[in-house]
Amino acid sequence: MPLLAQTYDFVGLVQDGERGEPIGGAELRTPDGKKLGTSQSTGRFEVQVNNRRAHVIFRKQGYKDLDVDLGELPELIDVEISMESSVQELAEVTAFTKRPAHDPNQAQSMEELEALQGMRIDLNDHLRQLHGVAGMNEFTNDISVNGSRTQDVTHYLGHSRIPSLRHLDFGFPGNQSVLNPRVLKSVTLSDNQAKGPVNQGNASALVYDLQDGDPEAIHGDFVYGSVDRELNLNGYWDGRTYLVSGRLLDDNSLGNLGSKFFTTPKDARIGQSGGCKDSTVTCAGLKDPLSFTSGDLFIGTFKRDSTGAFSRHSLVVLGDDFKVQEDVGATLEDAEARALVKGHQGAWLYSYESVTPSSSGDWEWGFSTLFRDYQDAFHDTMTTTNVPDWYQYGINSTNQVDYQLGDNKRTDWQAIWSVQYSPASKTFGAQPSYGVELEYHHQNRGFYDLPVDYNNLQTIKLDAGLATILYRLRWNLPKKKGLDLSLGVAGGYDAPFAGDKPEILKPLPLASLRYTHPLGDDNKLFAEAAVRQSTDFEPVGYNTVHTKSTQSGEVLFGGDGAPLNSLRYAWSGYTRWYLDPLLPVPDVFWNYAETRSSDYARVSGGNATLNWLPSHHVGLGINGSAIQGAYHMKDGGTLPWESNRTMDVVTNIRFLPRSDSLFSFILTYTVSNDRPLYEYRGLWDTTGTDHPTEQVAVYQSTTFPEVSRKRVDVRINMDLKSHWRPLESMRFFFEADNIFANYEGTLGGWLGGNNRRQRGWTRPGDANGDLQPVVTRGLGFFIMFGVEGRLKI
């Protein structure tokens, strides 16, 4: 006789998210269309599901379909469901989604992230609104979560861990995430080690969930703008969703932007008045100083059934080729090209994930594999006269000097497999789960050992097998209290097939304990202590790269809530400790041995997030952080922590003049103050023998100890409905960035008139040849515009 499948009661109230009124007649269905039940006139519903992690679709005419993941709910009884009206079809972004709280660990839908700032081409612009996220710099992949470094944050596409891939990742306009925000459904910042992905590094994991398909139509959108071109399609056929997305960056527009804010105009550099605008001067210039091609393709498909089981395949392909030249001619009449940076990136990423529920428990699987070929070469901007010795070393003729700072090649092949099992039975009254993640990473690093040998390409081959094991317990205590516990270990094997010295990596413990305490119905507090770790390939000596594990401990506390239906907030504070952390490594001369070291680092800070949505007409979002930390150096003293910010704030104000307005206005103000910069000393022996030392020593830059950035941006959207199918709606957008770039008044420094950023590196022509940051003007006044269209077939 077959056993009966376990069932779960799902009971609650469905209501209008704007007015709070009960909704009767709302249908509850499974993702494959099976009807589970209908809400009563009082809004109450009571249905049964056969899986604790099932998805339930709420559907009612006049409202947007709502997909509820039961696995994300702490309880299935007395659940409040809020549905959003679809009557105002002007544009989905003109209606603000109401949520009972601002839980930082809850999934943030792209609709919510777009509501206050509009859809952006770079995913990092949306991540900047997440509580605890800070430390972002112009045209870089830098990101900090609760004071962490960029490499401390892991990334997951659903259940599969993936690397963070960026286009034009060398401080150039157009640097953006390969993941297109338009194909995502939500983003979750998971910093609770007892919940979410197995590997959360030394800080957290960012989890990206893809869109679902519509069984009744093919949806899509296109963008034709001054910066990028893209086409995205989302279809549903035979129970399976298909996603296709293609993007191409516009080289003319970004090249123009780069010529203003990446390279230095020749007439400004050599200081001749009149310059190339003077008709009496015959000016020579470069024909094509900035050239690049950059684009990506995403293809994905997944299927989910009524039991909650699903599987997903995703493929990302990307390509970048770039060359940025500057005219270093000594006069306006002479043009001499020098490539500041040039390189190539080609990569593909495949991931597979699945969830298999059963009466005994649920299995979650994830697998990803990556191949990436990357190359970059950096050059100095020194003049052609008085060539320093370190650029002539080993070369007979100064005519051959091209001021190379670094020429690197890197090939990565990476495979990651992860699995989690959540049994239906409880342990010690808690919901248990088991997680395992295995990783194999092979890397070839090629480089020229400058300035020792300009012609002989050095190659380092290395690999590692890594493992993370985690056991979790989650207690749902009375009165909505919660207690989460995790225990685990991380270890691995260094150089199993490549490298010099195979060895077992020292196992490092993992642990966390988080307590959540409610304050009434709409507010709560939490406190957490955790031990974490992360492992990666790191330079550890001259021409040497090894697998290095770094352990950290943290204490985190905070709260969130919604004292009013229109007001949501979150706050948190933290202190983190790192044991034996690696010091900041430059993009060039990374193969030189670092002579300084740190025995520990400590960083503390706080975060605050506020969303105020009093009406359809206006909305305010503020996300701010302050980070202060330091490396404690073994030779005495300290070195500023690389994510330090005395103030890091982004503020978005959205305004719609009328309920039926075609126009919406978005004002964004960004502050990022006092990011530390570093210099590297001791590259050249000046005691009389004049030769490279093959060593560096990192210090805070004496010329530019810190840089700060402020910006005021304005975006205007005009939304129009279309009567021509398959075009459903259109949006014309206009964006002006850093509108006060040229303002030099008293408030200019706070409005964006005095921005600075690090563009690259230089070895000035003094006696020491130290490696110092090149600091140039940040983003100036820049205009973007274009049209977005939504398709429905």
C-alpha positions in Angstrom: 0.0 0.0 0.0 1.6 3.3 -1.0 2.3 5.9 1.7 0.3 9.1 1.6 2.4 12.2 0.7 2.8 14.7 3.5 0.7 17.8 3.2 0.9 21.3 4.7 -1.9 23.8 5.6 -1.4 27.2 4.1 -3.7 29.7 5.8 -3.9 33.4 5.8 -5.4 36.7 4.6 -5.0 38.3 1.1 -5.5 42.1 1.0 -5.0 45.1 -1.2 -1.4 46.3 -0.7 -2.4 50.0 -1.1 -5.6 50.3 0.9 -5.4 47.3 3.2 -8.8 46.0 2.2 -9.5 42.3 2.0 -9.6 40.7 -1.5 -12.2 38.1 -2.2 -12.2 35.7 -5.1 -8.4 35.6 -5.5 -7.4 32.3 -7.0 -4.5 30.3 -5.5 -2.7 28.2 -8.2 0.4 26.2 -8.6 3.0 27.4 -11.2 1.7 24.8 -13.7 -1.8 26.2 -13.4 -3.5 23.8 -11.0 -6.1 25.5 -8.9 -5.7 25.1 -5.1 -8.5 27.3 -3.9 -10.1 30.8 -3.8 -10.1 33.4 -1.1 -13.3 34.2 0.7 -15.1 37.6 0.7 -13.2 38.4 3.9 -9.9 37.8 2.2 -9.3 34.6 4.1 -7.9 31.5 2.3 -7.1 28.0 3.5 -5.5 25.5 1.1 -3.2 22.5 1.3 0.2 22.0 -0.4 2.3 18.9 -0.7 5.6 20.6 -0.2 6.9 23.1 2.3 8.9 24.9 -0.4 6.2 25.0 -3.0 5.3 28.2 -4.9 1.8 29.5 -4.8 0.5 32.0 -7.4 -2.2 34.5 -6.3 -4.3 35.7 -9.2 -7.1 38.2 -9.3 -8.4 40.4 -12.1 -7.3 44.0 -11.6 -4.2 42.9 -9.6 -0.8 41.7 -10.6 0.0 38.0 -10.2 1.9 37.4 -7.0 4.3 34.4 -6.7 4.8 33.4 -3.1 7.7 31.1 -2.2 6.5 29.2 0.9 10.1 28.2 1.7 10.8 31.8 2.5 8.0 32.1 5.0 8.8 31.3 8.7 5.3 29.9 9.2 2.4 28.9 6.9 -0.4 29.9 9.3 -1.8 33.4 9.7 0.1 34.7 6.7 -0.7 38.2 5.3 -0.5 38.5 1.5 -0.6 41.9 -0.1 -1.4 42.2 -3.8 -0.6 45.2 -6.0 -3.2 46.8 -8.3 -2.6 46.6 -12.0 -5.2 49.2 -12.9 -2.6 52.0 -13.4 -1.0 50.5 -16.5 1.0 53.7 -17.3 4.2 52.0 -16.2 4.9 49.4 -13.6 7.4 51.6 -12.0 4.8 54.3 -11.1 3.3 52.1 -8.4 5.3 51.4 -5.2 5.3 48.0 -3.7 4.3 47.9 -0.1 6.0 45.5 2.3 5.4 45.1 6.0 9.2 45.5 6.8 12.6 46.1 5.3 14.2 42.8 6.2 17.8 43.1 4.8 17.9 39.3 4.3 14.7 39.2 2.3 14.7 39.1 -1.4 14.4 42.6 -3.0 12.5 42.4 -6.3 13.9 44.3 -9.3 10.6 46.1 -9.4 11.3 47.5 -5.9 14.9 48.4 -6.7 13.8 50.1 -9.9 10.9 52.0 -8.3 13.1 54.8 -6.8 15.9 55.1 -9.3 14.7 53.6 -12.6 16.3 50.7 -14.5 20.1 50.9 -14.8 22.4 49.1 -17.2 24.8 48.1 -14.4 23.7 45.7 -11.7 25.9 47.4 -9.2 23.7 50.5 -9.3 20.8 48.5 -8.0 23.0 46.6 -5.4 23.9 50.0 -4.0 20.4 50.3 -2.6 20.7 47.1 -0.5 21.2 47.6 3.2 24.9 47.2 4.2 26.3 47.7 0.7 28.8 50.4 0.2 32.4 51.1 -1.0 31.6 51.4 -4.7 33.9 53.5 -6.9 33.3 55.0 -10.4 33.9 52.5 -13.2 35.1 49.6 -10.9 33.8 46.4 -9.5 34.4 47.5 -5.9 31.7 46.5 -3.5 31.7 46.2 0.3 29.1 44.5 2.5 29.3 45.4 6.2 32.8 46.8 5.8 34.2 43.9 3.8 36.6 43.9 0.9 35.4 43.1 -2.6 36.9 39.6 -2.6 35.1 38.7 0.6 31.6 38.7 -1.1 30.4 35.6 -3.1 27.9 35.6 -5.9 25.2 33.0 -6.7 22.9 32.6 -9.7 20.1 30.9 -8.0 21.7 27.9 -6.2 24.9 28.0 -8.3 28.0 30.0 -7.1 29.5 32.1 -9.9 32.4 34.5 -10.2 31.7 38.3 -10.5 32.3 39.0 -14.1 32.6 42.6 -15.4 32.9 44.3 -18.8 35.9 46.7 -19.3 37.1 46.2 -15.7 40.0 48.6 -15.7 38.5 51.8 -14.4 37.0 52.8 -17.7 33.4 54.1 -18.4 31.4 51.1 -19.5 32.6 48.9 -16.6 29.5 47.0 -15.8 28.2 43.6 -14.6 27.8 40.9 -17.2 24.5 39.9 -15.5 21.8 42.0 -17.1 19.4 43.4 -14.4 16.5 43.2 -16.9 16.5 39.3 -16.8 16.5 39.2 -13.0 13.4 38.8 -10.8 15.1 39.7 -7.4 18.4 40.1 -5.5 19.0 38.8 -2.0 21.8 39.8 0.3 22.4 36.8 2.5 24.7 37.5 5.4 23.1 34.9 7.8 25.4 31.9 7.6 22.6 29.7 8.9 20.4 30.5 5.9 20.9 30.7 2.2 24.1 29.7 0.2 26.7 27.4 1.8 29.6 29.6 0.9 29.2 33.2 2.1 32.9 34.1 2.2 34.1 36.5 4.8 31.1 38.8 4.5 28.0 37.6 2.6 26.5 36.2 -0.6 24.6 38.0 -3.2 21.9 35.8 -4.8 20.4 36.6 -8.1 17.1 35.0 -9.1 15.9 35.0 -12.7 12.5 35.9 -14.1 9.6 33.5 -14.4 7.7 33.0 -17.7 4.1 33.9 -18.5 2.2 30.9 -19.8 -0.1 33.2 -21.8 2.4 35.4 -23.7 6.0 36.1 -24.7 7.3 39.2 -23.0 10.4 41.2 -23.8 12.0 44.6 -23.9 14.5 46.4 -26.0 16.8 49.4 -25.4 18.3 51.7 -27.9 20.3 54.3 -26.0 23.3 56.4 -26.3 25.3 54.0 -24.2 24.0 50.5 -25.0 21.8 48.4 -27.2 19.9 45.4 -25.9 17.1 43.0 -26.6 15.6 40.7 -23.9 12.9 38.0 -24.5 11.0 35.9 -22.0 8.7 33.1 -23.2 6.9 30.1 -21.8 6.2 26.8 -23.7 5.2 23.4 -22.5 5.7 24.2 -18.9 9.2 25.6 -19.4 10.4 29.3 -19.3 13.0 30.5 -21.8 15.1 33.6 -21.4 17.3 35.2 -24.0 19.2 38.5 -23.6 21.8 40.2 -25.7 23.6 43.5 -25.1 26.2 45.6 -26.9 27.9 48.7 -25.5 28.1 51.7 -27.8 31.8 52.4 -28.5 31.3 55.9 -29.9 29.4 57.3 -26.9 31.6 55.6 -24.3 34.7 56.4 -26.3 33.7 60.1 -26.1 33.2 59.8 -22.4 36.5 58.0 -21.9 38.3 60.8 -23.9 37.1 63.3 -21.3 37.5 61.4 -18.1 40.1 58.7 -18.7 42.8 60.2 -20.9 44.4 63.7 -20.5 43.9 66.2 -23.4 47.3 67.1 -24.9 46.8 70.8 -24.9 45.9 70.8 -21.2 48.9 68.6 -20.4 51.6 70.7 -22.2 50.0 73.9 -21.0 49.7 75.9 -24.3 47.0 78.5 -24.3 44.6 78.5 -27.1 45.4 74.9 -27.8 43.8 73.0 -30.7 41.0 75.5 -30.8 43.5 78.2 -32.0 43.2 78.5 -35.8 46.9 79.6 -36.0 48.1 76.3 -34.6 48.3 73.1 -36.8 47.2 70.4 -34.4 48.0 66.7 -34.8 46.0 64.0 -33.1 45.4 60.3 -32.9 43.0 58.8 -35.4 41.4 56.2 -33.1 42.6 56.8 -29.5 39.8 54.7 -27.9 38.6 51.5 -29.5 36.7 48.6 -28.0 34.0 46.1 -28.6 32.0 44.8 -25.6 28.9 42.7 -25.4 27.3 39.7 -23.7 24.7 37.0 -24.4 22.5 35.2 -21.9 20.4 32.1 -22.6 18.4 30.3 -19.9 15.6 27.9 -19.4 13.9 26.4 -16.4 10.8 24.4 -15.4 8.8 24.3 -12.2 6.0 21.9 -11.4 3.2 21.8 -8.8 5.3 20.0 -6.2 7.8 22.9 -6.1 10.4 20.9 -8.0 12.3 22.9 -10.6 15.5 22.8 -12.7 17.3 25.6 -14.5 20.0 25.8 -17.2 21.9 29.1 -17.8 24.6 30.1 -20.2 26.5 33.4 -20.3 28.9 34.3 -23.1 30.9 37.6 -23.1 33.6 39.3 -25.1 35.7 42.4 -24.6 38.5 43.9 -26.7 39.9 47.3 -25.7 42.7 49.7 -26.4 43.0 53.1 -24.9 45.8 55.4 -26.3 46.9 58.8 -25.2 48.7 61.4 -27.3 52.0 62.0 -25.5 53.5 64.3 -28.2 55.6 67.1 -26.8 54.0 69.8 -29.1 50.6 70.4 -30.6 52.1 69.8 -34.0 53.3 66.3 -33.1 51.2 63.2 -32.3 52.7 60.3 -30.5 50.5 57.4 -29.4 51.0 55.4 -26.3 48.6 52.8 -25.1 47.6 53.4 -21.5 45.8 50.1 -21.3 44.9 47.4 -23.8 43.6 43.9 -23.4 41.0 41.2 -24.1 38.5 39.2 -22.2 36.6 36.1 -23.5 34.6 33.9 -21.2 31.6 31.6 -21.0 29.8 30.5 -17.9 27.3 27.6 -17.6 25.2 26.8 -14.5 22.6 24.2 -13.6 20.5 24.2 -10.5 17.6 22.1 -9.3 15.3 21.5 -6.3 13.9 18.1 -5.7 11.2 18.0 -2.9 10.0 14.8 -1.3 8.0 13.7 1.7 11.2 13.1 3.7 12.9 16.3 2.7 14.2 18.6 0.0 17.3 18.5 -2.1 18.9 21.6 -3.6 21.6 21.2 -6.2 23.8 23.7 -8.0 26.7 23.3 -10.5 28.6 25.9 -12.5 31.6 25.8 -14.7 33.6 28.8 -16.1 36.3 29.3 -18.7 37.8 32.8 -18.9 40.7 34.1 -20.9 41.9 37.6 -19.8 44.8 39.8 -20.8 45.7 43.4 -20.0 48.8 45.6 -20.4 49.4 48.9 -18.6 51.8 51.7 -19.6 53.0 54.9 -17.9 52.3 58.4 -19.1 55.8 59.6 -18.6 57.2 62.1 -21.2 59.7 60.9 -23.8 62.5 63.0 -22.4 64.8 62.2 -19.5 63.8 58.5 -19.4 64.4 57.1 -15.9 66.7 54.2 -15.5 64.0 51.7 -14.5 62.4 52.1 -17.9 65.7 51.6 -19.7 67.0 48.7 -17.7 68.4 46.0 -20.0 67.7 48.0 -23.1 70.4 49.7 -25.2 68.3 52.3 -27.0 65.9 54.7 -25.4 63.8 54.6 -28.6 62.6 51.2 -27.5 61.2 52.4 -24.2 57.4 52.1 -24.1 57.0 52.7 -20.4 55.5 49.3 -19.6 54.1 48.9 -16.1 52.6 45.5 -16.5 51.6 42.9 -19.1 49.5 40.1 -17.7 47.7 37.1 -19.1 45.4 34.8 -17.1 43.3 31.8 -18.0 40.8 30.3 -15.5 38.9 27.1 -15.5 36.6 26.7 -12.5 33.9 24.1 -11.6 31.7 24.4 -8.5 29.2 21.9 -7.2 27.0 22.5 -4.2 24.1 20.6 -2.5 21.8 21.2 0.4 19.4 18.8 2.1 16.6 19.9 4.4 14.8 17.0 6.0 11.2 17.3 6.9 11.7 16.0 10.4 13.0 18.3 13.1 16.1 18.0 15.3 16.0 19.4 18.9 12.9 21.2 17.8 14.6 23.0 15.0 14.5 22.7 11.2 17.9 21.2 10.2 19.8 21.4 6.9 23.1 20.1 5.6 25.2 21.8 3.0 28.3 20.8 1.0 30.1 22.8 -1.6 33.1 21.5 -3.7 35.2 23.6 -6.0 38.1 23.0 -8.4 40.0 26.0 -9.8 42.8 25.8 -12.3 44.6 29.0 -13.3 47.5 29.9 -15.6 49.1 33.3 -15.0 51.4 34.7 -17.6 53.4 37.9 -17.1 56.5 39.8 -18.2 58.9 40.3 -15.3 59.3 44.0 -15.8 61.8 45.6 -16.0 64.1 42.6 -15.7 62.9 40.9 -18.9 60.7 42.6 -21.5 60.7 39.6 -23.9 60.4 36.4 -21.8 56.9 35.5 -20.8 56.8 34.0 -17.3 54.0 31.5 -16.6 52.7 30.3 -13.2 50.4 27.2 -13.2 48.4 26.5 -10.1 45.2 24.8 -9.0 43.3 23.9 -5.9 40.4 21.7 -4.7 38.3 23.3 -2.0 35.4 22.0 0.2 32.9 23.7 2.6 30.7 21.6 4.9 27.9 23.3 6.9 25.3 22.0 9.4 22.4 24.4 10.2 19.6 24.5 12.8 16.8 27.1 12.7 14.3 27.4 15.5 11.0 29.2 15.1 10.3 30.2 18.7 7.0 31.4 20.2 5.9 35.0 19.5 7.8 35.1 16.2 11.2 34.9 17.9 14.0 33.1 16.0 17.3 31.4 16.7 19.7 30.3 13.9 22.8 28.2 14.4 25.4 27.0 11.9 28.5 24.9 12.4 31.0 23.8 9.7 34.5 23.5 8.4 36.3 24.7 5.2 39.4 23.1 3.8 41.0 21.9 0.7 44.1 20.5 -1.2 46.5 22.9 -2.8 48.2 22.1 -6.1 46.8 18.6 -6.7 47.7 18.6 -10.4 49.6 21.9 -11.0 52.0 24.0 -8.9 55.1 23.3 -7.0 54.2 21.8 -3.7 51.0 19.8 -3.1 49.7 20.1 0.4 46.5 19.8 2.5 45.2 23.2 3.5 44.6 23.8 7.1 40.9 23.2 8.0 39.2 26.3 9.3 36.1 26.3 11.4 32.8 28.0 10.5 30.1 29.0 13.0 27.4 31.5 13.5 24.6 32.2 16.0 21.8 34.7 15.3 18.9 35.6 17.6 15.9 37.6 16.3 13.4 39.3 18.7 10.2 41.0 17.5 9.1 44.4 18.7 5.4 44.4 18.1 4.0 43.2 14.7 6.1 45.3 12.4 9.6 45.7 14.0 12.3 43.5 15.2 15.9 43.4 16.5 18.7 40.9 15.8 22.2 40.1 17.1 24.7 37.7 15.5 28.2 36.4 16.1 30.0 34.5 13.3 33.3 32.9 12.3 33.9 32.9 8.5 36.6 32.3 6.0 37.5 32.7 2.3 40.1 31.1 0.1 41.6 32.3 -3.2 44.8 32.4 -5.2 47.0 35.2 -3.9 50.6 36.5 -4.5 52.7 35.6 -1.6 56.3 36.3 -2.8 58.4 37.1 -5.8 56.9 35.5 -8.9 54.9 33.2 -6.5 51.2 32.6 -6.2 49.7 30.2 -3.6 46.3 29.3 -2.3 45.6 31.4 0.8 42.8 31.1 3.3 41.8 34.1 5.4 39.7 33.7 8.5 37.5 36.4 10.1 35.2 36.9 13.0 32.3 39.3 13.2 29.7 40.7 15.7 26.6 42.1 13.9 23.5 43.7 15.4 20.6 45.7 14.1 16.9 46.0 13.4 14.3 46.7 10.8 10.6 47.5 10.7 7.7 49.5 9.3 6.2 51.9 11.9 3.9 53.3 9.2 2.6 51.6 6.1 4.5 54.1 4.0 7.8 54.0 6.0 10.3 51.2 6.1 13.7 51.3 7.8 16.7 49.1 8.7 19.8 49.8 10.8 22.9 47.8 11.8 26.3 48.0 13.3 29.3 45.6 13.3 32.9 44.9 14.1 35.0 42.5 12.1 38.4 40.9 12.7 40.6 39.4 10.0 43.6 37.1 10.9 46.7 37.4 8.8 45.0 39.3 6.0 46.7 39.9 2.6 47.6 43.5 2.1 46.2 45.5 -0.9 47.8 44.3 -4.1 48.4 46.6 -7.1 47.3 45.8 -10.7 51.0 46.0 -11.8 54.1 44.6 -10.2 51.9 42.2 -8.3 54.6 39.6 -8.8 57.1 41.6 -6.6 57.4 40.3 -3.1 55.6 42.4 -0.4 58.0 43.1 2.4 55.4 44.3 4.9 52.7 42.1 6.5 49.8 42.4 8.8 48.9 40.0 11.7 45.3 41.2 12.0 42.9 43.8 10.8 39.8 45.3 12.5 37.0 47.2 10.9 33.9 48.7 12.4 31.0 50.6 11.0 27.3 51.2 10.7 24.5 51.1 8.1 21.1 52.8 7.8 18.4 52.4 5.2 15.1 54.4 4.9 12.4 54.1 2.3 9.5 56.5 2.6 6.6 56.1 0.1 3.8 58.3 1.3 1.8 58.3 -1.9 1.8 57.5 -5.6 3.3 60.9 -6.3 6.6 60.9 -4.3 9.1 58.4 -2.9 12.4 58.8 -1.0 15.1 56.2 -0.5 18.3 56.6 1.5 21.0 54.0 2.0 24.1 55.1 4.0 27.2 53.6 5.6 30.3 54.6 7.5 33.3 52.3 7.6 36.6 52.7 9.6 39.2 50.0 9.9 42.9 49.4 9.8 45.5 46.7 9.1 47.8 46.2 12.2 51.3 46.0 10.7 53.9 43.6 12.2 56.6 46.3 11.8 54.5 48.7 13.9 51.9 51.2 13.0 48.7 50.7 10.9 47.6 50.9 7.3 44.1 52.2 6.4 41.5 49.5 5.5 40.8 49.6 1.8 37.0 49.9 2.2 37.2 52.9 4.6 34.6 55.6 4.1 33.8 58.4 6.5 30.5 58.8 4.7 29.0 56.6 1.9 25.4 57.6 1.0 23.1 57.3 -2.0 19.7 59.1 -1.9 17.0 58.8 -4.5 13.9 61.0 -4.8 11.2 60.2 -7.2 8.4 62.5 -8.1 5.3 62.1 -10.3 3.3 65.4 -10.7 -0.1 63.6 -11.3 -1.6 60.2 -11.0 -2.0 60.0 -14.7 1.3 61.8 -15.5 3.4 60.7 -18.4 6.5 62.0 -16.8 8.4 60.9 -13.7 11.5 62.7 -12.3 14.3 61.1 -10.3 17.0 63.0 -8.4 20.0 60.9 -7.2 22.6 62.3 -4.8 25.7 60.2 -4.1 28.5 60.7 -1.5 31.6 58.6 -1.1 34.1 60.3 1.1 37.7 59.5 2.0 38.6 56.3 0.2 42.3 55.5 1.0 44.9 55.2 -1.7 48.2 53.4 -1.5 51.7 53.7 -2.9 54.4 51.0 -3.2 58.0 51.8 -2.3 61.3 50.1 -2.7 61.0 48.8 -6.3 64.4 50.3 -7.3 67.7 50.0 -5.5 69.2 53.5 -5.4 72.3 52.7 -3.3 74.5 52.9 -6.3 74.0 49.6 -8.2 70.7 50.8 -9.7 68.8 47.6 -10.2 65.2 46.3 -9.5 64.8 45.0 -6.0 61.9 42.6 -6.9 60.2 43.8 -3.8 57.6 46.3 -2.8 56.4 47.9 0.5 52.8 49.2 0.7 52.0 52.5 2.5 49.2 55.0 2.3 49.9 57.5 -0.5 51.6 60.6 0.6 50.6 62.6 -2.5 46.9 61.5 -2.5 46.1 59.9 0.9 42.3 59.8 0.1 39.9 60.6 -2.7 36.2 61.6 -2.4 33.3 61.7 -4.8 29.9 63.4 -4.9 27.4 63.5 -7.6 23.9 64.9 -8.4 22.2 63.1 -11.2 18.8 63.8 -12.7 16.7 61.3 -14.8 13.4 62.1 -16.6 11.2 59.3 -17.9 8.3 59.7 -20.3 6.0 56.6 -20.4 3.6 56.0 -23.2 1.2 53.1 -23.9 1.2 51.7 -27.3 -1.8 50.5 -29.5 0.5 48.7 -32.0 1.3 45.2 -31.1 3.6 43.6 -30.2 4.8 46.9 -28.7 3.0 47.3 -25.3 4.6 50.5 -24.0 7.5 52.8 -24.5 9.7 54.9 -22.3 11.8 57.8 -23.4 14.5 58.6 -20.9 17.0 61.4 -20.4 19.7 61.4 -17.8 22.2 64.1 -16.8 25.0 62.9 -14.5 27.0 65.1 -12.2 25.0 68.2 -13.2 27.2 70.4 -10.9 30.5 69.2 -12.3 31.6 72.6 -13.4 30.2 74.5 -10.4 33.1 76.0 -8.4 31.1 77.9 -5.7 31.2 77.3 -2.0 29.0 74.2 -2.2 30.8 72.8 -5.3 32.8 70.3 -3.3 29.5 68.8 -1.9 27.6 68.9 -5.2 30.2 67.2 -7.4 32.4 70.0 -8.6 35.7 68.6 -7.2 35.5 64.9 -7.7 38.7 62.8 -7.8 39.4 59.1 -8.6 42.3 56.8 -9.2 42.7 56.0 -12.9 45.9 53.9 -12.8 49.5 53.9 -11.8 52.8 55.8 -12.5 56.4 55.7 -11.6 57.4 59.4 -11.5 60.8 60.5 -12.8 62.4 61.0 -9.4 65.2 59.0 -7.9 63.2 56.3 -6.2 60.9 55.0 -8.9 58.1 54.2 -6.4 54.7 53.1 -7.8 52.2 55.8 -7.1 48.5 56.2 -8.0 47.4 58.4 -10.9 44.6 60.6 -9.6 42.5 62.4 -12.2 39.1 64.1 -12.3 36.1 62.0 -11.7 33.0 61.8 -13.9 32.1 65.2 -15.2 28.9 66.4 -16.7 27.6 63.7 -18.9 24.3 63.1 -20.7 22.6 59.8 -21.6 19.3 59.3 -23.5 17.4 56.7 -25.3 14.2 54.7 -25.6 13.0 51.5 -23.9 10.2 49.4 -25.3 8.2 46.6 -23.7 7.0 43.8 -25.9 4.1 41.3 -25.6 3.4 38.7 -28.1 
